[in-house]
Amino acid sequence: MGHRVIGVDVNPAKVEMMESGRSPIVEASMNDLVAEGARSCRLHATVDSADAVLKSDVSFVCVGTPSLRNGKLDLSHIEKVAREIGLALKQKQSRHTLVLRSTVLPGTTESVVLPILERESGRRAGADFTVAYNPEFMREGSAVADFLQPPYTILGAQDPSHLAPLRELYKQTPGRVFESTIGVAEMAKYFSNAFHAVKVAFANEVGTLCKHLNVDAQAVTEIFTSDTRLNISRAYLSPGFAFGGSCLPKDVRALTYKAKELDLNLPMLESLLPSNSEHVERGVDAVVRTGKRRIAQLGLSFKAGTDDLRESPQVQLVKRLLGEGYEVRVWDEDVSLGRLAGSNRQYIEEVIPHIGSLLTDDLEELLKWGEVVIIGNKSANKDKLQQLRPEQIVIDLVNLDKAIRPQGVRSYEGICW
Ligand SMILES: NC(=O)c1ccc[n+]([C@@H]2O[C@H](COP(=O)([O-])OP(=O)(O)OC[C@H]3O[C@@H](n4cnc5c(N)ncnc54)[C@H](O)[C@@H]3O)[C@@H](O)[C@H]2O)c1
């Protein structure tokens, strides 16, 4: 892109190769790029990080962050580099920007890197130098192509003004640029990689099941991935409440039972229902933490627009709260209508009569009564919610649209957002 770059590494063999115009790694296009960089004198390499800091405006830190034996992230390389750069900053007159690119857990840049830089340099972050986090989404083997065509660029900083040099650097890069807090930028990388791992494990487990059932896994995958509305899409990817209803739990159970019959060990599929139950428990814990006793729950069916109560996690939550001795009342327009119409009456009267008796049609009265209001599905209307008082505690399980949320309530939180 026309910049002058100094590569720094502790490994003298890598430095020597770069200096002589040879790529130290096997990677498509790298040999040509490194050779061209060296020929035009725009690419240099050194083991002297202080010298590189003094001769540059921006340092990209991309040292390894391997796992320790216990799985914990090993930050020793990052800490060492931060010390070296901090010491170099002490001697530097002009403003410098440090951009961390290594994959690190949220909080690392601000609670590990930044204090080391301030301590070693005797200067203040934000005032004398700036720090940003910019995760990498390149894949080995296609790193150059990925760099030139990234899915997006994420720039995290404590203050948007710190990002000025990075905006300039990335101004020709295609794709959307997200500016965020440092924590969001750090977590976006893990969110992505965890999801990629989930996808691989899911495809392998379901494929294994297909193979043992004599079903063509590739044909199933082909059909599955062609649905970009529900399957390969943002659908179901919103942190909220547990899944339920008459299909997902039943079908996951049937698959895992079948896997057991076939003597297949499919830990990911088997983990789905326990994970879901754990999420209901987080809902209970959120109520327990409030220290209040009167709980108003809006929504009993597993989603708005249906009165189906079978395997509703909202019903599970009410059951658990009753078991813990809370006073619970419930409003659900669809369930009340279904009860009147008779469609759901039998289920309520025969399977959950103790919960049927908690149902009220009077939302206004319920909202006055509850010390804690649980928003269990998206049916509650904005005007009604506005009557909530500031001291009432809202636990929003479904991540309501911000425009619908009640104004003025002091405590408004979800259980996974
Ligand atoms: N490999 C990828 O495709 C990829 C993609 C996205 C993010 N990441 C992240 O980027 C980081 C680096 O990954 P990697 O695969 O390139 O690691 P790597 O271990 O292959 O390379 C790190 C380099 O840093 C050098 N180094 C270590 N300590 C140093 C120091 N004090 N000063 C200068 N150089 C030092 C090492 O000698 C090595 O050459 C990791 O956090 C990784 O998670 C990697």
The ligand as a Gaussian input file, in Angstrom:
#p B3LYP/6-31G(d) Opt

LIG

0 1
 N       -2.049000     -17.441000      12.440000
 C       -3.142000     -16.849000      12.050000
 O       -3.653000     -17.091000      10.949000
 C       -3.833000     -15.846000      12.934000
 C       -5.014000     -15.235000      12.515000
 C       -5.630000     -14.296000      13.345000
 C       -5.058000     -13.998000      14.557000
 N       -3.909000     -14.628000      14.953000
 C       -3.324000     -14.243000      16.229000
 O       -2.127000     -13.527000      15.978000
 C       -1.156000     -13.803000      16.981000
 C        0.104000     -14.334000      16.323000
 O       -0.176000     -15.562000      15.693000
 P        0.888000     -16.294000      14.780000
 O        0.288000     -17.539000      14.293000
 O        1.455000     -15.333000      13.793000
 O        2.011000     -16.612000      15.881000
 P        3.518000     -17.122000      15.641000
 O        3.929000     -17.717000      16.935000
 O        3.597000     -17.931000      14.398000
 O        4.340000     -15.807000      15.357000
 C        4.645000     -14.896000      16.361000
 C        6.015000     -14.273000      16.081000
 O        6.267000     -13.386000      17.140000
 C        7.670000     -13.475000      17.416000
 N        7.916000     -12.952000      18.758000
 C        7.702000     -13.534000      19.957000
 N        8.093000     -12.707000      20.951000
 C        8.557000     -11.582000      20.381000
 C        9.080000     -10.350000      20.864000
 N        9.215000     -10.142000      22.177000
 N        9.431000      -9.414000      19.976000
 C        9.288000      -9.632000      18.651000
 N        8.809000     -10.762000      18.140000
 C        8.425000     -11.716000      18.979000
 C        7.978000     -14.960000      17.268000
 O        9.349000     -15.182000      17.093000
 C        7.151000     -15.294000      16.021000
 O        7.896000     -15.090000      14.867000
 C       -1.823000     -14.775000      17.939000
 O       -2.403000     -14.066000      19.001000
 C       -2.885000     -15.420000      17.095000
 O       -3.942000     -15.914000      17.891000
 C       -3.267000     -15.523000      14.160000

